Amino acid sequence: MATDPVTTDGRQVPAGPVVRYERSGPVATVTMNRPAYRNAQNSAMTYALDGAFYEASGDDEVKVIVLAGAGDHFSSGHDIGTPGRDAHLPHPRRAGLWWDHSDKAGAESRFARESEVYLGMCRRWREIPKPLIASVQGACVAGGLMLAWVCDLIVASEDAFFADPVVRMGIPGVEFFAHPWVLPPRVAKELLYTGDRMGAHRARELGMVNRVVPREQLAARTRELAGRVAAMPRMGLALAKRAVNQAEDLQGLHGGLDAAFALHHLAHAHNAETSAGPLAGMDVRTMKARAAGTDGA
């Protein structure tokens, strides 16, 4: 199991796998475990998540899967600047047939990689034939939204917030572009146009979140819900999930994801030609500064 590297800037990174897997009765809990970096998702974490979900899917004793994040935050999104950033490294193809990106250049490299680790992985996880429940606290930002949105149910703590600020990079939202299906279109546009945070209670009002609970009760209340779902017949759950997913796809989700993914990569290519790289020169510090309304100086 992959672990975070030792840092050289004086920060202490807890030892341990980037993803933890535990089973208690019929419920498997998959926990993102990079709390020092707000569970930023590098490729090591993405493939570890895939391995954990694969294990839970194949275990006949598991009827429900919970996805959680260690520490104060569910996930701050894709890793764009930690010591464990590994976007340049090769990984085995798990979610598609695109070739290895690591020895390619330009749009070919980025498109191949993101087809695998972002759009491909999210589609793979959405189709897990067992209910998947997200247990969300603190930040659920950009790539964190993608993980929550592939889940069937979302339980959020009162301090949870949701945001997709990547339009600040000139990019039209994250790669798994489910925004108009999980939110009303005008609300989805507001989320994208402003980059503002949406609180847990507002997310519940709009139907994106199922339950909002006190922070100290999040784990227990998520387990309670998982236990209630696990009491249902396994085949019935699998077919019910498939029926709802198919209805979303008939409403255009599958094709919409492909169309938005192409626009996402057009934006990367435009940035690469007109600015300081495919992220428009943005990093974690400048994104935070823009969010705070400063110039990053």
C-alpha positions, 0 to 999 in steps of 0.5 A: 500500500502506498504511503506519503513520502517524508517531507524536507520542509520540517513538516511531519507526515503521519506514517501509514497507507494513503487509504485505510480499509476496514470491515465491520460486519456488512459495512466496509469503510474506505478512508482517505488518509492524507490528513496533513494535506487535507486528503489531496488526491494524488495518483497513489491515493486514486489507485489505492481507492480503486483497490479498496473499492474492488476489495469491498465489491468482491467480498460477499460479506460486504453489503455497503461501502462508506467513503470517509476522509481522515482528519478535519477534511473529507478532501481538498481535491486533486493534488496540485502541490504536495510532496507526494504529487505523482502525476508524472509517474506511470500507473497500470491502466485500471479504468480504461484503455488509454495508453500510458501518459508518462512518456507522452507530451502535451495534450496527449499526456494529460488527456490519457492520464485524466481519462484514466484517473479522473473520468474513468475512475469515477465512472468505474466507482459509480457503477459499483453494484453495492451502495456507496455512502460518503461521510463528509466533513470540512472541505469537499472541494473540486476533486473531493466533489467528484468522489462525493458525487459518485456515491449514492448517499451523502451524510455531511457534518454541519461544518462541511462545505462544497465548492468547485473553484477551478473556473479561476484557472479558466477551466469549466469545472472538474473532470467528472462534470455531474454539476447539472445532475446533482444541482439545479442548473442555475445553482450549478452555474452559480457554484461555478461562476463564483467559486463560492463555498456551499454549506451543508444545510444549503446542499441538503435543501437542494438535494445534493446531501441526504443528511446533515449531522453534528460533527461529533456524530458524523461517523456514528450517524453514517454507520447507522445509515449504512446498517439500515441499508445493509439490512436490505437484500443485496440483489435488490440494492444492486438492481435499485442502484442500477435503475437510478443510474440508468435513469440519470444516463437516460437524462444525459449524464453519460454523454454530458460527462464526455462533452464536458471532459472535452471542454475541460481539456480544451481549457487546459490546452488554451492555458498551456498556449496563453499562460504559465502552463495548463493550470494557468499558473495557479497553485494552492497558494494562488487559488487560496489568495484568489478565494480571499480576494487578494492578489497573492502577493 
